[in-house]
Amino acid sequence: MTALAKMRMTKVVKSTGMALLSTAEQVYQNGAAAIDTSTGLVKKWTASTTLIPIGRYREDQLVASGGTANVEFFRELNAMWFANSASTDQITQTEVGSNCYIVDDQTVAKTSNSNARSIAGRVWKVDATKGVLVELANPT
């Protein structure tokens, strides 16, 4: 995308939980949920070095491949949708849970471009229509 040339419509997404893409597995209400940074998918806690704890499952559910699980977060999420960078620096599902970087006043990217970009925040969702849901780093 390119920098804005006029106002854009957006709002802060405040959420205590949401449906997130998940690994295919049986989950149980109030079981601990995490984002696996190696896949960008939510999964139940296991011994691993790639998990970020985010909350607990809202219900018992057998999650099918490519399915979502409803998660109640440990804290309220404050995030905004931004445009996704193009082609080689585009954010994909595997970046969920990772930092993304500022390209311009409406666009975020997967990499820092050899430390030329500042961190925008943490990626929570990627959507082909809406873009990238980002929890801003150190919001004021």
HELIX and SHEET records of a PDB file:
HELIX    1   1 SER A   87  ASP A   89  5                                   3    
HELIX    2   2 GLN A   93  GLU A   95  5                                   3    
SHEET    1   A 5 VAL A  13  LEU A  21  0                                        
SHEET    2   A 5 THR A  68  ASN A  84 -1                                        
SHEET    3   A 5 LEU A  51  TYR A  57 -1                                        
SHEET    4   A 5 ALA A  32  ASP A  36 -1                                        
SHEET    5   A 5 LEU A  41  LYS A  44 -1                                        
SHEET    1   B 6 VAL A  13  LEU A  21  0                                        
SHEET    2   B 6 THR A  68  ASN A  84 -1                                        
SHEET    3   B 6 THR A 107  ALA A 109  1                                        
SHEET    4   B 6 ASN A  99  ASP A 104 -1                                        
SHEET    5   B 6 ILE A 119  ASP A 127 -1                                        
SHEET    6   B 6 GLY A 131  LEU A 136 -1                                        
SHEET    1   C 2 GLN A  26  VAL A  27  0                                        
SHEET    2   C 2 GLN A  61  LEU A  62 -1                                        
END                                                                             
